[in-house]
C-alpha cells in the first residue's frame, strides 16, 4: 500500500471527512487531491473504507484506522522528543523593541524544554520581513498585518496597536488639533519610511482631514523616533505598545480616529514542534500585554 495514501486516510478518519482532513493536514493539499488518492487506496484494496454522506467508517475502514493510528498519531510527539535532545535553529525577525523587550521572556520558558535551542535574529520593518519570508531566510516573524498574506505564508493576528504622536513636553502641544488647525505645519514629522504600515496609516488619516504633513526625518525603528523626539528634533508618529517606556520628557498624544495597526505572527508551511512552541509563547505574551493594557484602561 502507498504510505502517503494511508496518511491521507488517517486524517480523513481522524477528522471525520475529506473536507475536514484538508483543513487539518500538516501541509497544503486540496480536497480533490485527497479524494482522488483515497479512491486509489480503495481501488487497490477492493474495499470501501468509509461512507461519504453521512461520514462513517466501514468495518474495513475501522480496522485499517486502528492499525495505522498508533504510527501516524505518534509522529509529532516522537519528533518533539527527538528535537528536544538535539540542537535546533530558529530564525526569527521582528522590530528591535520586540526582540529586546519581549523575546527574552518568551525564550526563558523554552530553554528548560529545549536547552540546545539556537536562534538567529533579524531586526527589520514590515517590507523587509515580508521579503525575508518570501526568500525563506527566516522561519517566524512578528510584524504588521496588511491585507492578505502572500501565497504560501500563514499568519495569526496577535494584537492591535493604536497610533499615537510623541511630542517633547517643552512644546505647548496637547493634541493633534493644535498642529493641524494651523495654516501651515512647521513642525518636523519624524516617521518610519513611507512604505511602512505605521506611516501609511497616519498619512491616510491626515488625507481625510485634508492635511499635508510630509516626513521630515525618516528613521528605521521606533526607538529612533523616541530618541529624536526626546531631543526635540520634531514630532514623531508611532504605535503604543503595552509596557513600552516613553521618555520622561515626552508627551504621548492619542490618535483615536486614525485606527490601529494589527500585528501578527507569520511563517511558511508547517512549523516543527520547537517553532510551534515559540509561536505559543508569542501568543501568550501578546495576550498578557492586552490584558494588562485593558486593566490599566
N, C-alpha and C positions, 0 to 999 in steps of 0.2 A: 504494500500500500504506500502511496505517496504521503510522506510525513507532513508536507505542507497542507495537503487536503485534510489530514487528521487534525492539524492545528486549527484550521478554519471550522471544522465540525465541532471541536471543543468549545470555541467561542460562541457558535450558534446554540449549542446545547446549554451552555452555561448561562447565556443571557436571554434565551427564550425566543430566538428568531433570527432571521438573516439581517434585517434592518438594524436590530439591536446589536448584533455582532459587529456590523460595520461601524457603529458609533463607538465601540469599545475596543477595537483592535489596537494593538500597540504600535501599528504602523498604518500608513494610508492605503486603503484598498476599497474600491467601490462595491456597492451592493450587488450589481450584476456579475462582477467577477467572483464574488463569494458564491453566489447561486450557481454559476456555471461549474465551478470546481467541486462543489458539493455534489452536483449531478454526476460528475465524472467519478467521484468516490462511490456513489450509489450504483452507477453502471458497472464499476469494477467488482463490487460485492454482489451485484444482482439482487439488492435489497433496498427497501425504502427505510431510511433512518429516522424520519420524523414526518408527521403530518403538518402541512403548511398553515392551514386556517381551520380551526384554531391550532396554534402550535402545540404539539405533543410528541414526545419521543415514542417511537415504536419499541417493541421488546428488543429488537436487534440494536436499535439506536441506544437504548439504555445500557445494554451490555457493553457496547463499544465505548460509550462515555465513561462508564465506571472503570474500564480498562485503561483509558488514556488520561483520565483526570489526575491521578497522582503525579504523573510526569509533568504535564503542562501546568497544573496548578501549583507546582512547587518550583517552577523555573525562576520566578522573580525572587522568592526567599533564598534560593541557592545562590543566585547572582549576588544578592546583597551580602550573604555570608562570605563569599569568595572575595568580593570587592572590599569588604570591611577589613580584611587582613592584608590587602595589597596597597601599594602606592597608587594613588589615583589623582589625576589633574582635572581641575575645573577652571575654565577660562570665563571670567565674568567682567562685564563692562557696566559702568554707571557713572553718575556725576560724582565729583570729588566729595561732596557732602555725604552722599550715601556710603561711599567707600570708607570715608573717615569716621563718620559719626554713628553709623548704623550697622555696617557689615561686621565689625569686630564682635559685637554682642551676639550676632547670629552664628558666627563661626565658633564661639566658645561652646555652644550647645552641640556642635558637630564633632568637636575634637575628641571627646570621650568615646564616641562610637566609631569614628574614622580617624585614628591617631596618625595615619600616614598621609592624610589629605594634603595635597599641594594645590596652590592657586596661582593663577596669573591674573592681574587686574589691569584694566584699561580705563582711564578717565576719558569721558567723551560726552558730547552733546548728541541729541537725538539723530541728526543726519549721519554723523559718524558711526553711531552704534548700529543703525539700520544697514549701513554698508558693510560693517564687520560681520553682522549676522548673515547677510546675503553671501558673503565670501567664505562663510563657515570658519571665521577666525576666532569666534567666541562661542561659548556654549549657552550662557544665560546672561540676559541683560535686563536692567531696570531703567526705564526711560518713559518719556511722554508717549501717550497713545493718540494718534491722529488717523481717523478713518480705519478702514480695514487693513490688517497686516498683509504684506506681500504673500504670494503663493508659497506654501511650504513653511511659513512662520506661524507659530502658535503664540497666543497671548492670553494673559489673565489680568484683569484690572485689579489694582491694589488699593488706590486711594485717590481722592480728588484734592488738588492743591489750589487754593484761591490766589488770584493775582493781587499784588499789593505794590504800593510805591514806598520807597525808602527816601527819607529826607533828613538832612542834617538838622539838628534841633536849633542850630544858630539861625536858620531861615524861618521866617514867620509864615510858614505854610502849614495849614492844618487839614486841608482836604484837596482833592483833585480840582474842585471848582476854583480854588484860589489860584490855580495855574491856568486852567482852560478859559476862565472868564476874561482874561486879558486879550487885548487886541493882538498882541504878539508875545509868543513864549520865548523868553530869553534864556531860560534855564537849560543847561546841557542835559540831554537824556542819556543815561548810562544803561545799556541793554545788551542782552545776548544777540548774536547775529540775526539778521532779518529773516533767515530761512529756518529759524528755530521756533518751536511751538509757543513759548512764552512771548517772544517778540511779535509773532504773527497775531496772536490773540489780543495783545494790547493795541496794536495798530488797527485791528478790526474794530475794537471798541472806540478808539479815537475817531475813526472814519464815521461811525454812527453819530458822533457828536459834532461832526463837521470840523474836526480839529486836525491840523497838520503839525506833527512834532517828530521830526526825523531824529535818528540816532546820532548823538554827538560823540559818544565814546562807546566803542564796541568791544566787549570782553568775551572770554570763552568759558567763564564759570560764574556761578552765583556768589562764590566767595569774593571774587574780584569786584563785583557790584557793591557788596558790603564795604570793602576796603576803600573804594573810591568815593562812595557816599560819605563814609566816616571822615574822610579827609576833605570833604566839601568840594569835590570836583563837579558835582551835579546831582541830579535826582535819578534814582535807579528804579527800574521795573523788574520785579522778581516774583517768586511764589513763596507763600508762607508754609514752611514745613513744620509740623508739630515738633516741639522741643528744640527748634533751631534758635540759637542765641543771636540776637541782634545787638550790634554795638551800642553801648550805653548812651552815646550822644546822637543816636539815630532814631527818628520817629517813623513809625510804620503806619501808612495810610491805606485803609481798605479800598478795594475797587469792586464793590458789591455787584455792580451792573455789568461787569466785564466778563463774568463767568469764571471757570476754573479749569485747570489742566489735569486731565485724568492721567495717572501714572500706572504703569503695569509692568509685568514681567514678560519677557519674550524669549523664545527658544525655537530650535528646529527639531523636527522629528520626535523620537521617543527619548525621554530623559532616563538615564540609568538611575539606580537607587540612590546614589550619593547626590546626584544633581536634583532628584526629586526631593530628597531630604532638605537640601539647601533652599529649594523653592518653598517648601513648607515653612522654613524659618523666616523667609522673606514675608510670606503671607501673615504669619503670627506677629511679626514686627509691625507691619502696616496696620493690622487690626488693633494692636496695642496703642499705636500712635493716634488712631482715630478715636478710640475710647477715651484716651487721655485728653484729647482736644475737646471732645464732647463734654467731659466733666468740667473742664476749665470754662467752657462757654456758659 
